[in-house]
Every structure is written in structure tokens, then in C-alpha cells.
């Protein structure tokens, strides 16, 4: 399949594309630059309730690896606490995956 290319760019198309993602406390979420230096990394736990008992997972993006086995980007999780209705999203440790989750 071939896609036609517009050779006459309009001024309306000059704006950079910004993906529609919910605003979080970490500006590097989804950029592939999630490292220990760039933001919070931890298991999903509600900051207000101090527990993971009421966590409802909205999304999980598993970590990505290079062909040599090194980490390209950490896994990311977005969740809501059903106890207090607080939303959060951040990177997770390499050893964490959602309960019952498997890549298959």
C-alpha cells in the first residue's frame, strides 16, 4: 500500500503533534526516557490511602528491551484508586507486572 505525500504543506499542519494522554505528575511518561533520574518509579499504590487494595488498573505498557537485553524503556502504568478516586500514572520497576498478566 502506498500513501500519497502532500508536497504543499499548509500553515495549519505546521504545528507539532502532541499525543492525547492524561496529564500526570511525570512529564516523561510515554517518551521512552523513563529512568531512575527522570521520575517516580514504583509499584502502583495510592498516595492518599497508602495501599494498593483499591487500585483499578487503567493501562499497562510493558518494558521494552534492545536486542542485547538492555532496557530501552521501563514499563508504565496508569490507575485509579476506587477508594478515594485519585488517578496516577508512572513508571514501574522491571520486576513488576499486573497480577495475572502475561505476554502471550
N, C-alpha and C positions, 0 to 999 in steps of 0.2 A: 504494500500500500504506500502510495506517495502522497505527501502533504504539500499543498501549494504554499509558496512563500510570498509574503507581501513585500514587494520591493519599494513601496511608497509608504514608509511609516508615518502615521499621523501623530500629532502632538498629544492626543488623548491616550495613546498607547505608550508614551514615554515614561509613565510612572512605573516604579519598580513594583513587582508583585510581592504582596505580603500575604502569607497564608492565614486563613481564618482559624486561629487557635485561641482558646480561652486565655485571658491574661493570668499569669501566675507570678509568684514571688521570685521566680528564677527566669531571667531573660534569655538564658541559653538553652532552654528546653526545646528539643526538636532540631537543634542546629548541628548535632553531631559533635559538639565540643564539650560535652558533659564530662568533667573530670573532677577530681577532689578539689582543685583550685577554683573551679567555676561556680560552685553552688552546693546546695544541700543534697546529700546522698544518704538515704536511709530507708528502712522498711516503712511501709505505709502505716502511720499511726496518727490519730487525731491529736493536734496540739492542745485543743481545749479540753477534751475528755481524757487525754493521756492513756488511751487504749486503742486497740485495733478491733475491738469487739463489734463495733457498729459500722465498720468500713464497707462501702459498696464500691467495687472497682468499676470505673467508667471505661478505662482503656489501659492496655499494657503493650508496650513496644519492647520486644526482647533486645538484648545487646547484639551488636554486630561485630564480627571478627574479620581480620585480614587473613589471607591465605597462610601466613606463617603462624597464626594462632594468637597474635596480639589483638587487643581490644581496639576497635575503631570508635565505637560509641557505647556508652553504658545504656542499660535498659531504662525505660521511662514508664512511669505510672501516673494516672490521674484517678482521683477517687473522691467520694463524698462521704462524710460521716452522717449516718442517719440518726444519730443521737442528738447532734446539735446543728445539722445542716451546713457544716463547714466544708468547703471544697478546697482541695490541694492537689498539686502535681509537682513531681520532682523525679530525679534520677534515683535508681535503686542499685544496691550492691550486686555484683556479678553472681553471687550465690543465691539471690532471692528470685523466686518466681511465684506467681499466684498459686494458691492451693489447687491441686488438680490440673494445673496447666502443663501441657507438653507440646513440643514442636513435632508435628507429625503430619 
